[in-house]
């Protein structure tokens, strides 16, 4: 042994003891962290977006009921530096949490230990809470006439704003009262239903009366005042804002506000109903509600408890895995000690065997990194539910050409890393030889050092990818929600098989066109889109001329909101034709890709129309087997399937023809004309359901008919689709049977290309395109907020059917006055519920009625 080796061995025993001590401490620490309890906690605060100008509304107190004992929250700061009240929930579920605040808009962060794991916005909390409010005693609250009020508060700031009719009940005494504080123009100087706005304070006045609406701005003592009046002819509203907070009652008549700018205090806010001669005063009490009480119920807290248990289990596994890795490191180092003490080289087969896991730690994290980068670049809007569904169902017909770049990069990166691993193996084999040579012990240490450096690097890269994927695709929420039972199905589901649905004697035909990835966002902002240009002008005109449920007087587009488990093609189709999400179960498939029964407990649009004697066809230019679409349509409505392979078998396209996902939409609509004509020639009514494909991301299919109007391909593809769909609609309307045919145009889901829609205005709500043409019922007067599940009963209603109770599945007939679940509960609640496990759904929908 060389002198270098002798010197090394003398010091090595000390190093071994230190090393073993350090590793022992680290292993013990991992085991402690795996099992140490970490209390969950909630931070309640008023979001900045809910704060009005000049105000600093606060959460005042939080109490949690823990088995009859109150736990009081403490003041603190959120990670975003907002003042909050924080309450610890411990490791046991609370019965309720009561929050008092100066603003009803409350946000909450939920923490497990020191790690933030969930943010709940105002709507999320409101869905699981009961709210009440109170206001402090006010010495100024007395009923009085307008002249009495003006005389009493002549030294304060008085603001007047009319909504609707301010003249009919406005008397000469009122006129004299306003003129006594310097206001020269009053409602008596205008006409019935004119706008009127005025203010008086400290010798300064302003007044306007006229047909048009008027807004006036003042800044006094650091306070900002906006006062607006719009009579019946120009908006019919009253708005009085003080530092961004509206204190006007916005009731019909003369709205009056009394304010003390010196003390920054609202004294009174009342309305005199001058739209009649019998003038009475109504106080705007809501302007004085300063204390809100929000009681969060056990259902929400149960969700937090499940989150606590799930994240605790995950971290337990992480720390136990860390302890196991440290134990393996310790054992490997002990083996190195034995090799060094024996002075004998390691056996080659042993070194090769040990290098196999090292190769895996090199190659797999690299491939994970490449795959994840591709995923976030091309599928950033794809949900974990969609990924799980397609990993467990039929992928026949997938356009694998779209993934060519991914496959090339995976092959290159995998090959390079595998080559590096083989080179390292050869170096290790060389280094382990000849123990009699100098520095042999140093070389052995290099072998072990490089091996574990490679393993650790692989673990770090893999951990980064998994952690990023975990948060970006809400895997934590997904896993948590599988352990929470949704309540929405038990409370709101209406079984269509037992519902009372009455059809007219003369049945209308139905043409339902699912437009791939089509949304109203592709239109310009002036018509309700989100772009600076309109890529879908024909579809825009069609929607505004017919029914997109935007209200009878609106000139902007409205659309549907896809909810969780309704955001990809087959899920969107299921949502719109059954009023249900497509929820995945661990045993959804009998075996991978094979679903013998597709939601046998669901009663769908196809089922109902089949029962009423409709002939039904599903026409598409791709493989109907993809995503098990064929199973859905054949098992629910006995549809005839005309897909890509049907077209090949019938000689409609050459046997070797294949573009994009099969054949393009230009051919699809020509085939649709023939099929619709054939269906219309029969005695029975028909339902022709069509699925387009050219607008599929990424970039779409640019056929020879597409324009080159825009700089990017996808805009031209959208414009092409808009023109083709509208031309087909026009053709249908020109047919003898067109007058008896309802046409539903609907985007199957939102586009998954984040890049194309990355320029949407702040706060813009993307929605699918929805338009019903030639419906049997009158267009609703008011704009509806709806999800795509609501199209199920709405389509039947458009065909002339009357639905007792206005609901089917979880969808609501948009022609009715019944609130949709989105209007009733909010999007966050519905998304959350549709993410959860449901015994009812599994037993009654997914596997059929027991």
N, C-alpha and C positions, 0 to 999 in steps of 0.2 A: 504493500500500500504506500502511496506517495506521501511526502511530508504534508502536502496540502490536505490529503484525505485524513491523515492522522490528526492534524489540527482540527479538522472539521468534526471528527468523531468525538474529540474531547469536549467540544462545546455543544455537541448535538443532544446529549442527555438533558442538559438544562433547557434547551429549546423545546424538547419534547414535553417536559413538565409544564412549561409556560403555555405551549400550544394546547395541550390537553385541558389545562385549566380554562383557557379562553373558550375553547369549543364546548366544554362542559357548561360554562356559564351561559353561552349563547343557546345551547339546547334547552337548558332549564328555563331561560327567558321565553323561548318560543312556546314551551309547554304551559308556562304561566299565562302568557298572553292568549293562548288558545282557550283557556277556561275561565279567565278572570271576567266577572260581570261588568258590563259597561251600561250605565243608565241611558235610556233614550230621553231626548228632550225636544221641546218645541219652542221656537222663537216666534212670537207674534209681533207684527209691526204694520204700520201704514205705508204701503208702497209709495214711492215718490210720484208715480203717475197719478195717484189719487189725491195728492196734496194740491190744494188750490193756492193761487198766488198770494204770498204774504202769510199763509197759514202754516203752522207746524203741528198738525193734528197728531195725537199720540194714542198709543194703547195705554190705558190707565191701570188695569189690573188683570191678572189671570189667576184662576183657581182651578185645580184639578181635583175631582172627587175620586179618591182612592179607597174603595171599600168603606165608604162612609166618613173617611177622614179627609179633610181639605189640605191640599198642598199648594202653597202660595208661590206665585212666580216672583222673580227678582229682575230688577232693571239690568239691561245689558246693551250690547251692540251686536248687530249682525255682521256677517262677513262683508256686506256692502256698506257698512258703517251707518246703518239706520238704527235709530233708537228703538229698542224692543223690550218686551217683558218675556223672560224665559222661565219655563216651568219644566222641572224634571219629572219624568213619568216612571222612572225606575224600570224594572224588568217585568212588571205586572201591568195588565191592562187597566186603564182608568175607566170609570163609569161615564164620566162626562167632563168637559172642560168649558168653563165660562170665561168669556173675554169681554171686558168693558173697554170702550174706546170712544174717542171724539169723532170718529169717522167710521161709517159702516163698511168701508172697503178695507179688508184685512188680508194680509199675506202671512204665510208661515213657512219657516224652514224646519225640517225635521232632521235631527242628528242622531246618530248611533255613536255613543262615545264622543270623540272629537271630530268625527267625520260627517260632513253634511251629505245626506243621501237623497233628499227629496224636497222640492219646493211646491207648495200648494198656493195657487192664486185665489183671489176673492171668490170667483165662481166655484172653484173646487170646494172651498170651505162652505159656501152658501148651500151647496147641494146636500150637505150633511148637518145643517145647523138650523136652529130656530132663532130669529132675530126679533128684538123688541127695542124700544127706545123710550127715553123720558127727557123732559126739559126742565130746567130750573124755574122756580117761581119768578115771575116778571111783574114788577110793580106797575109797568106801563100798560098791562093788558086790561083795557076797559073798552067796552063797545061805545062808539060815538059816531056822529054823522061826519061827513067829509069837512064841512065848515068848522065843526068842533075840533077835529083832528088838526086842521091847518092852523087854527088859532092857538091850540095847545103847544104845537111844536114849531111855531114860526121861527124860533131861533136855531132849529136843527136843519139838517139837509133833508129836503123833500124831493122825491123823484116820483114822477107819474108816467105810466105807460099803459096804453089801451090795447086790449086784445078783442077783436071782433067789433062790437058796436059800443062806442063810448058816448054817443050823443042822446039817444032816446030818453034815458033817465037822468041826464046831466042838466041840473036846474040852474036858474039864474043865481041862486044863493051859492051854489058850488062855483059858478063862474066868478062871482064876487070874491069868494074865499081865495081862489088861486091868484086873482089880480091883486089881492091885498099883500101878497108876498112878492109881487113884481112880475108875475107871469102874465104876459100881455095877450098871448094867443091860447085859447082853450077849445075843447071839443065843440062848443057852441058856434065857433067860427068856421067849422068844417061841415062835412056832410055825414049822414048816417053811414056807419061802417068804415069811416076813415081811420087812418093811423093817427095816434097822438102821443108825443113824448115830450116831457118837460122836466126841469128841475129848478130849485131855488135854494140858494145858501149864501148867507153873508153878503147880500146885495147882488150876487151874481145869479143870472137866470138864463135859461134856454128853453125854447118851446118850438114845436112843429106840429102842424095838423095838415093832413093831405091824404090823397089816395094811395101814394107809394109808402113803402116801409121806410123807417128812418132809424139810424143808429148814431148816438152821440157819445163822445168820450170825454171824460174829465179826470184830472189828477189833483187831489186835494189832500194836503198833509201826509203825503206819501201813500195814499190809498188810491187805487185805480177803480174808476166807475165806467161801466158800459151800460147804456140804456137803449133798448130797442123796442119799437112798436111796429106791428104789422096788422093792419085792419083785415077785414074779410077778403078784400080784393087782392091782397099781396102777402099772403102767408098765414094770417090769423094767429098771431102769437105775441106774447109779451116776455121780455127778458131784461132783468136788472141784475147785473153782475157787480159785486164788490170784491175786489182782489181775486177775481176768478170764480167766486162762488155765487150761484144764482139764488137770489132771495125773492124773486118775483113769484107770486102765486100762480101766474100764467093762467088765470081764470078769465072767462068772458067778462068784459067790463073794464073799469078803471082800476089798475093795480097801482098801489101807493106804497112807497117805502120811506121810512123815517130812520135817519142815521146820524150819529154823532161822530164827525170826523176827528174831533179833538181826543176823544177817549177810544176811538176805533170800535164803537159799539153799535150793533143793530138794535134799534129801539122798537120798531114795529114794522110789520109787513101785512097789508090788508088788501082786499079787493072789494070795490063797490060795483054791484052788478048793474051797471048803467045800460045794459041792453034791454031793460024794461023800466017802466015808470015806477014800479014798486022796488025802490033801491034798498038793498040790505047789505050789511057788511059781513065779509068772511075773512077770518084771520088766517094767514099762511103759517100755521103752527110749525110746519116742517122746517121752516127757516131757523127755528129756535131749538130744535132737537140736538142737543150737544152730547148726550151720553147714549151710546148704543151698547146693547147687551147681546152677545152671540153665544148661544149654548150649543156646543158641538156634541153630536150624539155618539152613542156607543158603536154604531156601524163604522164611522170614520176611525174611531180609536181602535177598533178591532183590526182595521187595515194596518194601522201603525204597529200594533203588536205583532202581526204577521211579518211586517217588514223588519222589525227588531229581531225576531227569531230567525228569519232568513239570512240577514246580514251577519248575525252572530254565527250561524252555521257555516257560512262561506269563509269568514275570517278564521274560524276554528280550523277548517280544512287547510287554509293557507298557512297558518302557523304550524300545524302538524306536518304539512308537507315540507316546510322550512326545517323543522326539527329532523325529519327523516333525511333530508339532503345533507344536513350537518353531520348526522350519524354516518352516512355513507362516506362523506369526506374524511371523517375521523378514521373509519375502518380502512380506507384506501391509504391514508397517511401511515397508519400502523403497518400496513403491508409494505410500504416504502421503507419503513424502519427495518423490517426484517430483511429486505433485499440488501440494504446498505450494510447491515451488521453481518450478513453471510458473505458478502463480497462476491456473490454469484450473480451472473446476469439473469434477467427475467426470461422466461420461455417465450418464444415468438408467438405461439398460438394464444398464450395468455394475453399478450399485448394486443394482438389482433382482436380478440374477443372483447377486451376492454375498450377498444377504439370504436366498436359498433355504436354504443350509445352516444359517444362523442360525436360521431358522424350525424346521428339523428339530431343532436342538439345544435349542430351547425346548419343542417339542411332545412329541417322543419321550421324553425323560427324565421329563416330567410324567406321560405315560401309563404309563410303566414304574413310576413310584412308586405310582400308583393301583392298577395291576394287582398289584403286589407286596404292597401292604397288604391287598388283598382275598385274595390267595393265603395269606398267613400267618394271616389271620383265619378263613378257611373251610377251608383245605386244608393246615394246618401239619403234619399227619401223613402227607401224601401223599409218596411217594418220587419221586426224580428218574427212576427206572425207569418208574414209572407214568405220569408226565408225558410221557416220551419215547415210551412205547408208544401212548398215546392220540393223540399228535400224528402218529403214523404208521399209524394203523389207522382202522377205520370208526367214525364218530361219529353215524351215523344212530340216531334214537331218543333222543338226549340230551334231558333235560328242561331246555331253555334258559330256561324261566321262572325257574329258580333263580338265573340270572345277570342278572336284570333290573336289580337295583340297580347291579351292576358296569357294565352297558352305559350306564345313565343317568349315572353318575359319570364314566365315560370320555368320554362325549359333552360333558358340561359342562366338564370340565377341558380337554379338547382344544379346544373352542370358545373358551374364555376365553384360553388361551395363543396360539391362532392369531390371535385378535383383537388381543392385545397386540403380536404380531409384525407385523401389518399396520400398526398405529398407528406402531410404531417405523420401519417402512419409509417411511411418509409423512413422518415427522419427518426421517429421513435425507435424503430427496429435497429437502425444504425447506432443510435446513442446507447442502447442497452448492452452492446457488446464490449468485450475486452475490459473486465474490471481491473486488470493489472495496470492499465494505462493511467496516467495522471488526470486529475479532475473527473474521474469516472463518477464519483459521488455527486459532484455538481451537475453532471449531465443527467443523472437519474432524477435529481430534484427538478431539473428543467422539464423532464418528461411529465412528471406529476403536475408541475406548475402550468404547463401549456394545456394539459388535459382539463384541469379544473378551471383555468381561465376561459377555455372554450365553452365548457358547460355553463359557467356563470354568465358569460356573454349571451349564450343562447337563452338562458332563463330570463335575463333582463329584457332582451328583445321580445321574447314570447310574452312576458308579463306586460310590457308596454302595449303590445298589440291587443292582448286580451282585455286589459284595463280600458283601452280606448274603445274597443268594440263594445265592451260591457256598458259603458256610459252612453256612447253615441247611439246605440241601437236599443237602449233601455232593456237590456237583458235582465238587470236586477228587478225592474218593474214586472217584466214578463214572468220571471220565476216566482216573484212574490204573489202576483195575481193568480197564479195557478193554485194557490193555497187559500184564496178568499172566494167565498160563494157570492156571486152577483145577485142582487135583489131585484133588478129591473125586470127580469123575465117573470118572476113570481108576481110582481105587482102590476105589470102593464101588458103582458102578452095576451093577445086575443087570437084564439085558434081559428084560422079561416075555415077549417073543415066543419065547424059547428056554428060559425057566424051566419047571420041572416043577410044574404046577398041577393038582391032582386034585380034581374036583368030585364031590359025592355023586350017587347015581343019581337021587334025588328032589330036584329043585332048588327052592330057596326063591325067592319073589318078592322084589323090592327096591323100596322107596320111599325115595328119597334127597332130603331137603329141605334145600336151601341157604338158610339164613335170613340175609337181608341184614343185615350189620353186627352180628350177634348175638354177644354175649360174656358170659361168666360174671360179668364185673365189674359188671353191672347188678343182681346180687343183693346182699344185705347181707353184712357181714363175718362174721357168725356162721355162714354156710354157704359161705364161701370167696369171696364177692364183695368189692366194694370200696366199696359204698354204705352209708349208714346206714339204708336201707330196701330192700325187695326189690321191684323193678319187674317181675320175672319169676317169680312164685311157682309157677305151674303147670309151667313148664319146669324149675324147681329140683326140684320133687317128682318129675317124670319122670326127671330125671338121677339123683337119689339112689336111686330105686326100680329103675333099670335099670343102665346101664353107661356111666359117663363116665371109666372107667379111673382111679378114685380109690382103688382098693384095696378089699378086701372088708369092712373094718371102719371105713372113713372115713365121716364125716357131713358132709364138705365137698365142694364141686364141684371138678372138675378139667376142664381144657380143652386145646385145641391152641394151639401157638405158630406164627403165620404167619412164615415166613422171607422174606428179601429176594426180590423178584420173585414173591411169592405174596400180596401185600397189597392187591389190588383184585379186583373181582368175577371177571373172566375168569381172572386169574392165580390166584386162590384156587380156582376150579373146576378149572383145570389141575393145580394142586398136589395137590388131594385125589383126583383121578381118574387121575393118571399118576405120582405120586410124584416130580415134577420141577418146578423153577421155570419160569416163563415168561420166558425171557431174550430180550432184544431184540437183533437184529442190524441193522447199517446198511442191509442189503438184505432185511429181514424181509418187507416188502411188495413185490410186483411193481411196484405204483405206489401212491400214497397211498390208504389205506383199502381196498385190494383184496388179499386174501391168497388166492391160488389153491390153495395147499396149506398147511394149518395143522399144523405139526409132524408131517410125514409119517413121520418115523422113530420116533415115540413109539408105544408100545402101551399103550392106556389101559383103564380099567375098561369103557368102552363096547365097545371092540374085543374084549375077552375074553368079555364076556357075549353079544355078537352071535355069536361063534364057537360058544358053547354053546347057541345057539338062542333067546335071549331076544328078545321084542318090546320095543322101547325108545321112550320118548317124553320129550321135554323140554318142560315146561309153564312158562310165565312170562307175567306181565302187562305186559311191556314189549316193545320191539322186539328180536327175537333177533339182528338184524344189528349192534346196538351192541357194540363191542369184538370183532366177528367171532365171537360166540358160536355163531351158526348154523353157520358153517363148521366150528368145532371139533366140534360134536355130530353133524353130518351126515357128516363125514369120519372120525369115530372112533366107530363103532357104528351108523351109519345110522339115527339117531334120527328119529322124526317130530317136527316142530317145531310146537307149538301156542302161538303168542305173541299179542301184542296184535292184529296184523293178521289172524291166523287167526280170532280171536274176532269181529272185524268182518266178515270175509268169510263166516263161518258164521252171522251174525245173532245171535250170543250177546250182543253189546252193540250199541247204536245206532251207525249209521255215523259220526256226529259226536261220539261219546263219547270223552272224553280227560280223565283226571285224573292228576296226579302224573307218573308215567312211562308211563302207558297206562291200565290199570284196576287197581283196588285189590285187596288180598289177600282181602277178603270174597268177592269174585267168584271169585278164583283157587281158593280151597278148594272152592267149590261146583262149579266146572268139574273140579277134581281128583277129586271123588267120582264124577262121571260117567265121566271118562276111566279111572279105576282100575277101576270096575265093568266097563267095556267090555273093558279089557285082561285082567281076571281071567276073563272069559267064554271066552277063547280057550284052546286046548290047551297052548300054550307058556307058560313062565314069563315074567314081565315085569319091566321096570325102568322105573319112573315117576320121573323126576327133576324136581323142582319148585324154582323160584327165587322167593322172596318179594321184595317191593319196598317195603312201607310204612315199614320202619325205615331206609330210606336217609337219610343226612344231607343237608341240615341240617333238624333238627326233625321229620322224618318226615311221613307223611300221616295226619292225624287223621280217620278215617272216622266215620260216624254211630254205629257200634257201640262206639267207643272210650270208656273211662271218663274222668271228670274228677277222679280220685282225687288226682292230684299237681298241684303248682303249675306245673310246666313241661310243655310239650307232648310232648317226646320221651319222658319217663317214661310218660305215658299211652299213647303209641304202642307202646312196648315192652310195657307191660302188656296192651294189646290183642292184640299179636302172640303173646304167651305164651299167652293164652287161646285164640286161634284155632288155633294149632298143636296145643295139647294136645287140643282138641275134635276136630280132624281125626284125630289119633292114636287117640283113643278110638273114633271112627267106624270106622277101619280094623280095630281089634281086635275090633269087634263083627260084622264081615263074615265069612261062611263061609270065605273064603280068608285071613282075617287071621292065623290061626294059622300059616300057611305063608309069612308075609311078614316080612322084616326091614326095620325102619325106621331110617334113619340121619338124625339131626337134627344139623346142623352150621352154625355161622356161616361165611359165605364168607370173611370177613376181619374185622379189628377195625374198630370205628367210627372214622371219620375226623374226628369232631367232638371236638376237644381240649377244648373248653369243658365239654362234658357230663361228661367223665371227668377233669376237672382236680382233683377232690377225692379221688383215690385215695390210700390210705395210703402212706407213704414206703416205697419198695422193693417195692411191689406189682407183680406180674407179670400184666399183662393177657393174657387168653387167650380164644380163640373158644369158643363153646358147642359141646360135642360130646356126643352121647348115642346109643348103639346099643341098640335095643329088639328083643327076641326074637331075639338072635343065636344061632347054632347052637353056640357054644362057651361054656365057663364063664368067668365074670368073673375076671380075674387077681386074685390075692390082694394083690399089692403095687401101690402107686400108680406110674403110669408118667409120665415126663417125655417129651413127644412134640411133634413139629411136625405141621402139617396134612398134609405129604407122607406121613405114616405111615398116613393113613386109606385110601390106595389098597389096599395089601395087607390091611389090617385089615378093610375092607368085604368083600373076597373071603373072608377067613377067617370072618367073621360069617355068610356065606352057606353055610358048611360046607366050603369049599375048604381043602385042605391044600397049603401052599407049601413046597417043598423049599428050605431055607436061610433061610426066614422073611423074605426081602427081595425087593421088586420095585421097579424104578426105584431111587430113593434112600430109599424108605420101608420101614419095618419093621412086621411083623405084631405088633400090641400084645397079642395073645393069647398070643404066644410068650414065651420067656425071653431072646430075643436083644435086646441093647441097641440102642436107637434111636441114630441118629447124633447126636441132641441129647444123649443120655445119655453117649455115647462121646466126643464132641468138643466139645460146648458150643455155645450159641447164637451167640456172637460169631464163632467159627470158621465155622460154617455160613453165617451172614449174609455174612461176608467172601468165602467161596468162591462163593456164589451171585451175588455182585456181579461176580466176575471173568469175563474172557473164557474161553471153553473151546472149543478146536479139536474136542474129542470131541463136545461138545453140538451145535455148529454142523454138523459133518459127518454125525453119526449121528442126531440128533434133529430139529434145525431144518429141515434140507434133505433128510433121509432117508438111509438107508444107501447107501454108495457101491456 
